[in-house]
Amino acid sequence: AYEDGVEKPGTVMTRKVLPISMISEGRVLSPHSVKMFKRILEVNKENVKLKGSDGKTLLHRLCLSTKHLPHTECTMGIVQLILDVHRRAPEVQDQNGHRALHILAQSEALTVHSVSIASLLLRGSEQVAGMPDKSGQLALHYLCSCPRLT
């Protein structure tokens, strides 16, 4: 299902591999999701390092919120589990050079939980706030250009 740490579309996942698509738009996270995530992570901690075909990790996907799927306490719980096993996860880039903080700053629906997620990301890797993506943008640039702030 994975080759060189990248999820291949249309492949069958093994029971020990946490599919990246588990965390995607439209999926509401519940306390049971957090428990399931924790249990799967106990079997293989390397799961948090896997990337989808777009270069995004689970952390990237968790940081994207929409009007219909805002960040929740459960999102924070899974982010914390990821950071507990992969301290440098906030530094990982997708194919556009976006780190999780860049994606968080581009979210449509920021909540108090989004602020807590930003704190978690920066707690383990403060330098990520000053790391640009491939187009030279910092997370702060995305946050300040968001229509909800203007």
Backbone hydrogen bonds in HBPLUS format (Angstrom, degrees):
<---DONOR---> <-ACCEPTOR-->    atom                        ^
c    i                          cat <-CA-CA->   ^        H-A-AA   ^      H-
h    n   atom  resd res      DA  || num        DHA   H-A  angle D-A-AA Bond
n    s   type  num  typ     dist DA aas  dist angle  dist       angle   num
A0008-LYS N   A0001-ALA O   3.12 MM   7  5.95 163.4  2.15 172.1 167.9     1
A0003-GLU N   A0006-VAL O   3.06 MM   3  5.36 157.7  2.11 140.6 143.5     2
A0006-VAL N   A0003-GLU O   3.06 MM   3  5.36 155.1  2.12 110.3 117.9     3
A0051-LYS N   A0005-GLY O   2.67 MM  46  5.90 175.7  1.67 170.5 172.0     4
A0007-GLU N   A0051-LYS O   2.71 MM  44  6.19 148.0  1.81 147.1 158.4     5
A0017-VAL N   A0014-THR O   3.22 MM   3  5.48 163.4  2.25 110.1 115.1     6
A0022-MET N   A0019-PRO O   2.96 MM   3  5.52 163.5  1.99 114.7 119.9     7
A0023-ILE N   A0020-ILE O   3.16 MM   3  6.03 154.7  2.23 124.0 127.4     8
A0027-ARG N   A0024-SER O   3.18 MM   3  5.85 158.6  2.23 141.4 141.9     9
A0033-SER N   A0030-SER O   2.91 MM   3  5.03 124.6  2.23 100.5 115.3    10
A0034-VAL N   A0030-SER O   3.18 MM   4  6.62 153.2  2.25 152.7 159.3    11
A0035-LYS N   A0031-PRO O   3.08 MM   4  6.39 158.8  2.13 145.0 150.3    12
A0036-MET N   A0032-HIS O   2.89 MM   4  6.07 160.1  1.93 148.4 153.9    13
A0037-PHE N   A0033-SER O   2.82 MM   4  5.95 161.9  1.86 149.6 155.1    14
A0038-LYS N   A0034-VAL O   2.90 MM   4  6.09 162.7  1.93 150.2 154.8    15
A0039-ARG N   A0035-LYS O   2.99 MM   4  6.20 157.1  2.04 145.9 152.0    16
A0040-ILE N   A0036-MET O   2.96 MM   4  6.21 164.6  1.98 155.8 159.3    17
A0041-LEU N   A0037-PHE O   2.89 MM   4  6.02 155.2  1.95 149.6 157.4    18
A0042-GLU N   A0038-LYS O   2.97 MM   4  6.19 139.0  2.14 141.7 152.0    19
A0043-VAL N   A0040-ILE O   3.14 MM   3  5.33 133.2  2.37  99.4 111.3    20
A0044-ASN N   A0040-ILE O   3.33 MM   4  6.74 150.6  2.42 145.2 152.5    21
A0047-ASN N   A0044-ASN O   3.29 MM   3  5.97 167.5  2.30 115.6 119.3    22
A0049-LYS N   A0046-GLU O   2.96 MM   3  5.56 160.2  2.00 120.2 126.6    23
A0050-LEU N   A0047-ASN O   3.18 MM   3  5.51 160.8  2.22 111.0 116.8    24
A0052-GLY N   A0056-LYS O   2.80 MM   4  5.36 159.5  1.85 146.8 151.7    25
A0055-GLY N   A0052-GLY O   2.88 MM   3  5.19 161.9  1.91 117.9 120.7    26
A0095-GLN N   A0054-ASP O   3.43 MM  41  6.13 166.4  2.45 139.9 138.0    27
A0061-ARG N   A0057-THR O   3.17 MM   4  6.53 163.8  2.20 151.8 155.0    28
A0062-LEU N   A0058-LEU O   2.93 MM   4  6.17 152.6  2.01 150.5 158.3    29
A0063-CYS N   A0059-LEU O   3.13 MM   4  6.30 142.4  2.28 145.0 153.9    30
A0063-CYS N   A0060-HIS O   3.15 MM   3  5.34 129.3  2.42  98.5 111.5    31
A0064-LEU N   A0061-ARG O   3.39 MM   3  5.57 151.8  2.48 101.3 108.7    32
A0108-GLU N   A0065-SER O   3.19 MM  43  6.05 153.0  2.27 144.4 137.8    33
A0066-THR N   A0069-LEU O   3.22 MM   3  4.91 160.4  2.26 109.6 113.6    34
A0069-LEU N   A0066-THR O   3.14 MM   3  4.91 142.1  2.29  93.8 104.9    35
A0076-MET N   A0072-THR O   3.18 MM   4  6.57 158.9  2.23 147.7 152.4    36
A0077-GLY N   A0073-GLU O   2.98 MM   4  6.28 148.7  2.08 142.3 151.2    37
A0078-ILE N   A0074-CYS O   3.09 MM   4  6.41 155.1  2.15 150.2 154.8    38
A0079-VAL N   A0075-THR O   2.96 MM   4  6.22 161.8  1.99 154.5 160.2    39
A0080-GLN N   A0076-MET O   2.91 MM   4  6.11 160.8  1.94 150.7 155.6    40
A0081-LEU N   A0077-GLY O   3.08 MM   4  6.35 152.6  2.15 140.7 147.9    41
A0082-ILE N   A0078-ILE O   2.97 MM   4  6.26 156.9  2.02 151.8 157.3    42
A0083-LEU N   A0079-VAL O   2.96 MM   4  6.25 165.1  1.98 155.2 159.0    43
A0084-ASP N   A0080-GLN O   2.88 MM   4  6.04 141.3  2.03 145.5 156.3    44
A0085-VAL N   A0082-ILE O   3.16 MM   3  5.53 135.5  2.37 103.9 114.8    45
A0086-HIS N   A0082-ILE O   2.84 MM   4  5.92 138.2  2.01 149.7 163.3    46
A0089-ALA N   A0086-HIS O   3.02 MM   3  5.47 163.7  2.05 122.2 123.7    47
A0091-GLU N   A0088-ARG O   2.97 MM   3  5.63 156.9  2.02 123.1 130.1    48
A0092-VAL N   A0089-ALA O   3.16 MM   3  5.50 161.9  2.19 114.9 120.2    49
A0094-ASP N   A0098-HIS O   2.94 MM   4  5.39 141.9  2.08 135.5 146.7    50
A0097-GLY N   A0094-ASP O   2.96 MM   3  5.19 163.2  1.98 115.3 119.5    51
A0134-LYS N   A0096-ASN O   3.27 MM  38  5.91 163.2  2.30 136.3 138.5    52
A0102-HIS N   A0099-ARG O   2.98 MM   3  5.33 123.9  2.30 107.7 121.7    53
A0103-ILE N   A0099-ARG O   3.24 MM   4  6.66 158.1  2.29 155.5 161.4    54
A0104-LEU N   A0100-ALA O   2.88 MM   4  6.14 158.8  1.93 152.1 158.6    55
A0105-ALA N   A0101-LEU O   3.00 MM   4  6.16 156.6  2.06 145.5 151.0    56
A0106-GLN N   A0103-ILE O   3.07 MM   3  5.13 139.9  2.24  99.3 110.9    57
A0107-SER N   A0104-LEU O   3.19 MM   3  5.34 165.3  2.22 109.2 113.3    58
A0114-SER N   A0111-THR O   2.94 MM   3  5.00 126.7  2.23  97.2 111.5    59
A0115-VAL N   A0111-THR O   3.25 MM   4  6.71 150.7  2.34 148.9 155.6    60
A0116-SER N   A0112-VAL O   3.17 MM   4  6.49 150.8  2.26 139.0 146.8    61
A0117-ILE N   A0113-HIS O   2.88 MM   4  6.16 148.8  1.97 144.9 153.6    62
A0118-ALA N   A0114-SER O   2.95 MM   4  6.27 157.5  2.00 148.2 153.8    63
A0119-SER N   A0115-VAL O   3.03 MM   4  6.34 154.0  2.10 144.3 151.3    64
A0120-LEU N   A0116-SER O   2.94 MM   4  6.26 152.5  2.02 145.9 153.3    65
A0121-LEU N   A0117-ILE O   2.91 MM   4  6.21 160.8  1.95 155.3 160.1    66
A0122-LEU N   A0118-ALA O   2.95 MM   4  6.15 158.2  1.99 151.0 156.8    67
A0123-ARG N   A0119-SER O   2.84 MM   4  5.84 140.6  1.99 143.1 153.9    68
A0128-VAL N   A0125-SER O   3.12 MM   3  5.81 161.6  2.16 119.4 124.8    69
A0129-ALA N   A0126-GLU O   3.24 MM   3  6.13 165.1  2.26 124.7 127.1    70
A0130-GLY N   A0127-GLN O   3.03 MM   3  5.59 150.8  2.12 115.0 122.8    71
A0131-MET N   A0128-VAL O   3.23 MM   3  5.07 169.0  2.25 104.8 106.8    72
A0133-ASP N   A0137-GLN O   2.87 MM   4  5.45 146.3  1.99 138.3 146.6    73
A0136-GLY N   A0133-ASP O   3.00 MM   3  5.26 162.3  2.03 114.7 118.3    74
A0141-HIS N   A0138-LEU O   3.04 MM   3  5.24 127.7  2.32 100.8 113.9    75
A0142-TYR N   A0138-LEU O   3.42 MM   4  6.91 154.7  2.49 149.7 154.6    76
A0143-LEU N   A0139-ALA O   3.01 MM   4  6.33 160.6  2.05 153.3 159.3    77
A0144-CYS N   A0140-LEU O   2.94 MM   4  6.09 163.4  1.97 151.4 155.1    78
A0145-SER N   A0141-HIS O   3.07 MM   4  6.19 131.0  2.32 140.8 152.9    79
A0146-CYS N   A0143-LEU O   3.37 MM   3  5.44 162.4  2.40 104.3 108.4    80
A0149-LEU N   A0146-CYS O   3.01 MM   3  5.72 163.5  2.04 123.0 128.3    81
A0150-THR N   A0147-PRO O   3.19 MM   3  5.29 149.3  2.29 102.5 111.2    82
